[in-house]
Amino acid sequence: MITLKKQYLTAIIGMFIFVTILNAGGISVDAGLTPAENRWIVRYQARQMERTGTNIMDVDVAMTTDMHVFNLAYGVRPQLTLMIMQGWANRKSDMMGQASGRNDMTLMAKYRLLRVNTRETTLGVAATIKLLIPTGEEPFTTDYWSVSPGIFLSQRWNTWALDASTEFRFNDLFDNRDDSLQRGWEISTNCAIARQIALGDNSAFSFAPVLEMTGSVTQPDMPAHVSFNFRESMIFLSPGMKLTYQSLILEVLWQYPLWQDIPDSAMEYSSKGLVGIRYMF
Amino acid sequence: MRLSFQNFRLMILLAILAMGCSHNTPSAIPEEWKASGEIRIYEVFGMDCPGCHGGLENQLTALDGVDGAKADWVQKQVTVWVSQGNLISDEVIHEAIKRANFTPGDRIK
């Protein structure tokens, strides 16, 4: 039976979905079509992720990871964007203690395959490829190169937007380990819906409620006991908002785990928070 | 760093400071433009937020003969200030709009 509180919650979520089934643009993943030629985009995001569980003594344990991620993108051609991403992480764990360090570096290229702009709609398709370079510090590096080809789809209808992307990650490109180890893979997908609302008389200011859904499946390394990649599948639902003033975007997102399938020995994902700022030159 | 209230407040402060540093692009045509040169208005399709303005305006102001440009994603148009006596063609303007990944429509003025 639905309680009064649940009814309120359902109504709020329903209203949010109704409001956001208008225009989008993702926040947690790279979203948006290729920018104008010669345009630079600088982006910073602060992310926090929490995981909780119990250890073998049945005592509650927790792990918090804070990340600072910097992105620099450049429109080489109208149809081609290059991007570099570097993060730093700080982890506090009841079981593993504290650690800080640099993450692996990611290079990315996005190539526009299709873009059709009409008076009412815009439809875009782009191919993406990411290269993960093991430049990070222990314990935040994978120690191997990975490549992730993907596809990105964007649809605008007046002030409404829908973005969807999916990518597949091949781990350990150069097969560093011995032949007895078979690396796992990961497939992830993201869908975002939002509406761009102009604020005031000046079209330089806008507000956009955003609703994202993110899912991923990780196939573990085999044999599992020496793995870096553990078996896990999860879906996150993420309400957020973007505030745009001219070339500046402020973004906030909160990710709630809707469903997760992880090994009994691993800690469960709790919610994740993200605050970001972006400037386009 | 935790996403604490202090950090969130810092982000807001940085955003406000950056907004203060941003160049101002009101929708109204500046008086300076009306005084000399030619003002043209083109329809532009594909802009979906104020963040699109800068990329389009940069492409247009990089053209010889264009002294200023103001885009408006709500009105779906861009106002171009062409230097006095310059005969820059609509085709050149259209090509610049395409380099910004947008599609030119009709010339309104």
Interface residues (C-beta under 8 A of the other chain):
Chain A: N23 G25 L33 T34 P35 A36 E37 N38 R39 A46 R47 Q48 T64 D66 H68 G75 P78 N90 R112 R115 N117 T118 R119 T122 R156 T159 A161 Q196 A198 D201 N202 S203 A204 F205 S206 A208 L243 T244 Y245 Q246 S247 L248 I249 L250 G273 L274 V275 I277 Y279 M280 F281
Chain B: M1 R2 L3 N7 F8 M11 I12 L14 A15 A18 M19 S22 H23 N24 T25 P26 S27 E43 F45 G46 D48 C49 P50 G51 H53 G54 G55 L56 N58 Q59 D72 W73 V74 Q75 K76 K98 R99 A100 N101 F102 T103 G105
